[in-house]
Amino acid sequence: MTENQDSRAVVALRDVAVHRRSSGQEIVLDGIDWIVRPGEHWALLGANGAGKTTLLRLVGAAMYPTLGSVEVLGDRLGRVDMRELRARVGLVSAAQKVPLEATAHTVVLTGATGTVQPLWREYGSAVRERARVLLAELGCKEFADR
């Protein structure tokens, strides 16, 4: 992989390891090299405890590696304000609880603020219309109010 090819990466992990210390030293990930370029689609498969969620937390700028380097959208973890980087990353987790009464339109709106709970004052008419357009593009406009 040349430096020029790496610079276009959406995500670049180089010799990444994540160690957790609970009872002794348990290695969660070790020696991970992974490049994701614009337009690529990936699926992570593995047994429970294999490190899939840990890997996604790294690329979602939700945690740091123990060893190695992680670059997300051109910024290296440890050299960038993680809060600012997370604002540019779309990460959906089962740990995030969407309000049960939220409509599909409301859920799409929350993407504009990177939140799970709606921030109603932040959604002007342009943001609300964009959410409707996105639902239509996904073939889900009939679910907007459900």
LUMDRENKOL-380915 format. One record per atom (N, C-alpha, C): x, z, y. Coordinates in steps of 0.001 Angstrom, whole numbers, padded with zeros to 6 digits, always signed. Atoms other than C-alpha are relative to their C-alpha. Example, Ala and Ser with C-alpha at 12.3 -4.5 7.8 and 13.67 -1.06 7.14 Angstrom:
+000890+000000-001190;+012300+007800-004500;+000900+000000+001200;-000820-000060-001190;+013670+007140-001060;-000770+000730+001090;
***
This chain:
+000847+000000-001178;+000000+000000+000000;+000890+000000+001238;-000815+000041-001207;+001582-001030+003295;-000624+000869+001077;+000472-000830-001107;+001290+001030+006469;-001153-000681+000723;+001060+000745-000672;-000857-001730+008047;-001312+000108-000769;+001216-000128+000803;-003327-001590+005145;-000560+001417+000083;+000447-001388-000122;-003469+002233+005358;-000671+000250+001345;+000530-000263-001333;-004169+002109+009114;-001444-000475+000141;+001383+000482-000058;-007440+000249+008456;-000913+000820-000901;+000783-000783+000949;-008610+002837+005935;-001019+000874+000714;+001010-000945-000473;-011790+004794+006505;+000412+001395-000444;-000482-001247+000586;-010388+007523+004249;+001312-000293-000711;-001273+000140+000703;-006813+007957+003011;+000486+001374-000427;-000541-001233+000545;-005722+010784+000730;+001331-000333-000650;-001337+000229+000552;-002038+011010-000178;+000512+001276-000638;-000538-001106+000789;-000798+013333-002922;-000704+001325+000333;+000800-001164-000384;-003625+015786-002175;-000193+000956-001169;+000303-001058+000962;-003996+019074-003985;-000830+001058+000710;+000766-001141-000489;-006487+021887-003532;+000121+001081-001055;-000150-001150+000893;-005696+025264-005064;-000950+001083+000471;+000858-001147-000321;-008142+028151-005206;+000567+001203-000722;-000486-001234+000619;-007094+031692-005858;-001173+000950-000166;+001041-000988+000285;-009782+033735-007501;+000524+000939-001074;-000653-000784+001044;-008292+034921-010748;+001268-000746-000370;-001226+000760+000158;-004713+033814-010662;-000066-001222+000887;+000059+001238-000775;-004143+030293-009352;-000657-001082-000830;+000748+001063+000669;-006658+027716-010402;+000135-001259+000845;-000138+001258-000729;-005927+024118-009406;-001312-000764-000134;+001253+000742-000013;-009102+022282-008389;+000286-001495+000016;-000433+001395-000080;-007448+018961-007451;+001521-000021+000042;-001451+000085-000033;-003879+017809-007924;+000438-001460-000043;-000580+001337+000002;-001985+014633-007029;-000983-001122+000262;+001023+001016-000279;-004951+012714-005616;+000485-000973+001066;-000241+001092-000936;-004241+009361-003937;-001256-000864-000015;+001252+000758-000060;-007338+007509-002711;-000112-000641+001369;+000200+000742-001241;-007884+004843-000079;-001387-000636-000052;+001300+000654-000140;-011345+003737+001073;+000076-000856+001254;-000065+000947-001114;-011451+000652+003263;-001410-000350+000479;+001318+000401-000511;-014278-000608+005468;-000685-000975-000964;+000793+000870+000854;-017036-002224+003415;+000037+000341-001474;-000057-000390+001411;-016052-000603+000126;-001060+001052-000314;+000972-000982+000487;-018517+001423-001913;+000593+000662-001235;-000590-000760+001099;-017412+004155-004297;-001032+000939-000587;+000803-001031+000669;-019069+006442-006812;+000973+000974-000642;-000822-001033+000633;-017543+009736-007948;-000726+000510-001227;+000574-000452+001260;-018191+010600-011553;+000931+001029-000618;-000826-000992+000683;-017017+013608-013492;-000826+001171-000458;+000670-001182+000538;-017935+016725-015373;-000142+001070+001078;+000117-001155-000885;-019084+019905-013652;+001367+000663+000116;-001271-000673-000215;-016078+021577-012091;+001202-000929+000077;-001112+000951-000023;-013987+018384-012022;+000595-000186+001391;-000518+000105-001361;-013584+018527-008221;-000699-001006+000884;+000719+001011-000795;-016140+015963-006981;-000426+000562+001357;+000471-000603-001258;-017636+018282-004365;+001175+000358+000894;-001195-000323-000786;-014200+019471-003260;+000548-001251+000661;-000477+001262-000549;-013109+015866-002773;-000881-000460+001160;+000920+000401-001070;-016224+015114-000711;+000102+000929+001205;-000191-000927-001124;-015658+018234+001401;+001253-000364+000786;-001209+000454-000694;-012163+016946+002190;-000297-001207+000876;+000249+001217-000766;-013330+013485+003259;-001120+000181+001019;+001027-000330-000985;-016273+015036+005110;+000505+000924+001086;-000638-000865-001001;-013824+017096+007208;-000601+001398-000006;+000564-001346+000130;-015337+020313+005883;+001022+000994-000538;-001059-000883+000473;-012099+021695+004422;+001335-000720+000052;-001355+000537-000008;-008331+021220+004423;+000563-000004-001416;-000679-000045+001293;-006154+020336+001435;+001061+001100+000006;-001105-000945+000125;-003639+022857+000153;+001322-000733+000197;-001197+000847-000097;-001022+020096-000147;-000426-001437+000252;+000283+001411-000221;-000815+016455+000878;-000665-000242+001342;+000626+000348-001275;-002525+014618+003706;-001324-000719-000230;+001309+000634+000006;-006081+013535+004384;-000231-000592+001380;+000369+000661-001245;-006970+010984+007051;-001419-000507-000135;+001398+000419-000026;-010584+010352+007958;-000236-000703+001334;+000274+000810-001188;-011551+007599+010412;+001205-000047+000931;-001228+000124-000775;-007916+007378+011519;+000582+001303+000497;-000494-001298-000444;-007496+011104+012217;+000455+000829-001190;-000547-000814+001085;-005344+013367+010076;-000482+001439+000128;+000428-001393+000006;-006808+016720+009097;+001204+000879+000307;-001078-000865-000451;-004746+019429+010742;+000565-000428+001343;-000470+000508-001302;-004024+017265+013780;-001153-000432+000887;+001195+000413-000731;-007586+016751+014986;-000968+001183+000022;+001049-001020-000053;-010412+019022+016102;-001046-000368-001054;+000908+000295+001112;-012483+019202+012909;-001446-000123+000468;+001385+000085-000491;-015702+019764+014865;-000275-001384+000582;+000177+001334-000577;-015200+016523+016777;-000010-001074-001086;-000037+000975+001094;-014311+014624+013612;-001288+000045-000803;+001247-000127+000773;-017338+015995+011728;-001174-000643+000720;+001081+000641-000761;-019560+014686+014528;-000033-001508-000242;-000075+001438+000272;-018409+011173+013513;-000185-000332-001474;+000118+000177+001447;-018877+011683+009770;-001419+000371-000431;+001314-000316+000551;-022228+011528+007973;+000164+000593-001386;-000132-000673+001281;-022177+014062+005168;-001313+000710-000308;+001239-000641+000424;-025310+015074+003309;+000314+000811-001237;-000294-000902+001107;-025104+018031+000980;-001281+000660-000488;+001155-000706+000562;-027607+019647-001353;-000081+001423+000541;-000008-001352-000570;-026569+022928+000294;-000744+000046+001333;+000730+000053-001265;-028219+021775+003527;-001486-000079-000299;+001431-000066+000285;-031877+022699+003437;-000809-000606+001144;+000870+000661-000974;-034155+020296+005283;-001333+000745+000001;+001294-000683-000043;-037327+022013+006500;-001052-000755-000804;+000995+000632+000864;-040128+021337+004018;-001048-000790+000774;+001032+000678-000788;-042521+020309+006796;+000534-001205+000775;-000593+001100-000755;-040089+017728+008235;-000488-001341-000534;+000394+001358+000387;-041378+014157+008249;+001263-000847-000169;-001140+000906+000158;-039132+011228+007356;+000594-000348+001363;-000473+000305-001355;-038921+010366+011061;+000846+001144+000548;-000750-001163-000463;-037750+013893+011856;+001356+000084-000693;-001263-000059+000739;-035097+013772+009130;+000973-001041+000548;-000868+001030-000568;-033734+010496+010532;+000472+000419+001388;-000394-000470-001331;-033730+011993+014047;+001165+000987-000077;-001059-001012+000093;-031518+014858+012886;+001375-000637-000200;-001270+000701+000129;-028836+012290+012065;+000651-000269+001350;-000541+000250-001342;-028439+011657+015803;+000774+001200+000531;-000677-001208-000467;-027318+015248+016310;+000868+000638-001078;-000819-000551+001068;-025618+015857+012967;-000450+001379-000425;+000559-001309+000339;-027923+018762+012234;-001025-000161-001120;+001099+000027+000954;-030454+019675+009596;-001274+000423+000714;+001143-000437-000801;-032765+021509+011966;-000127-000927+001213;+000181+000902-001140;-034281+019218+014620;+000355+000673+001330;-000303-000440-001365;-032964+019582+018184;-000832-000866+000937;+000985+000855-000655;-036055+018211+019913;+000403-000430+001403;-000383+000359-001374;-034611+018266+023456;+001031-001112+000051;-001054+001006+000051;-031835+015910+022346;-000520-001398-000314;+000513+001284+000463;-034134+013111+021171;-000864-000659+001064;+000734+000756-001003;-035093+010835+024031;-000753-001152-000652;+000824+001090+000539;-037335+007810+023654;+000843-001043-000734;-000855+000992+000660;-034414+005506+022730;+000409+000479-001399;-000395-000553+001301;-033289+007816+019896;-001195-000013-000951;+001205-000001+000844;-036851+008156+018599;-000345-001415-000476;+000271+001388+000383;-037319+004379+018621;+001033-000488-001006;-001056+000405+000940;-033967+003848+016864;-000292+000564-001389;+000357-000600+001294;-035122+006227+014114;-001105-000815-000666;+001082+000823+000567;-038288+004143+013648;+000541-001342-000505;-000611+001272+000408;-036223+000927+013503;+000783+000183-001297;-000777-000257+001215;-033910+002458+010890;-000911+000188-001210;+000952-000159+001106;-036861+003519+008744;-000559-001350-000433;+000522+001329+000323;-038243-000020+008958;+001058-000834-000732;-001078+000752+000651;-034849-001539+008035;+000178+000424-001449;-000134-000513+001362;-034793+000662+004944;-001262-000194-000835;+001257+000208+000713;-038334-000353+004009;-000782+001286-000186;+000633-001324+000133;-039558+003200+004607;-000907+000347+001173;+000761-000341-001210;-041593+002903+007815;-001340+000649-000318;+001284-000625+000357;-044785+003887+005976;+000141+001486-000289;-000249-001422+000254;-043158+007280+005265;+000328+000773+001279;-000445-000623-001261;-042358+008004+008944;-000704+001310+000299;+000758-001213-000341;-045098+010598+009359;-000309+000870-001212;+000198-000804+001222;-044928+012004+005828;+001243+000772-000305;
***
